[in-house]
Amino acid sequence: MFNYQHILAPIDLSDSSNPVIQRARELAEHYDARLTLLHVVENIPLGAEPFGEPSSLIMNEELHQQQLRNARKKMQTLTTPFSLPLNVEQTIKEGFTTSTILEFANHKQIDLIVIAHSGKKGFLGFLGSTADAIVKSADCDVLVVKHQLS
């Protein structure tokens, strides 16, 4: 039987993160594995020019730093009720969500990614979610935790 050594739980800091954190914690305890929670902050333009050109409305540095502080605070607030062990790494990275998760997983030699999937479809059902992209591209096992919509 395969024994997971390092589990990654990418979280978006929404309510759909709760079942992911819980499942990842249970698996980490079962396998006596390291657990890392990862949130990705995207630094994206605030608008777009005609014809899809990036806007000059790039987020200023003060607003960007506030976004990072808010993410750290929200991660701490979100994870506190789970009584996570002290050795759980809580990381915030900047970049594009899917590529940042995949690069982080490869760099940290993750062997299981536990990720949420809301069950929502993209534009006309053709575009996939982050979870779909991770499942298709990850070099390790991926467990998708489906968020039950009320």
Helices and strands as residue ranges (DSSP letters): E 6-10, H 17-31, E 34-41, G 50-52, H 61-79, G 80-82, E 89-94, H 97-107, E 112-117, G 123-125, H 130-137, E 141-146
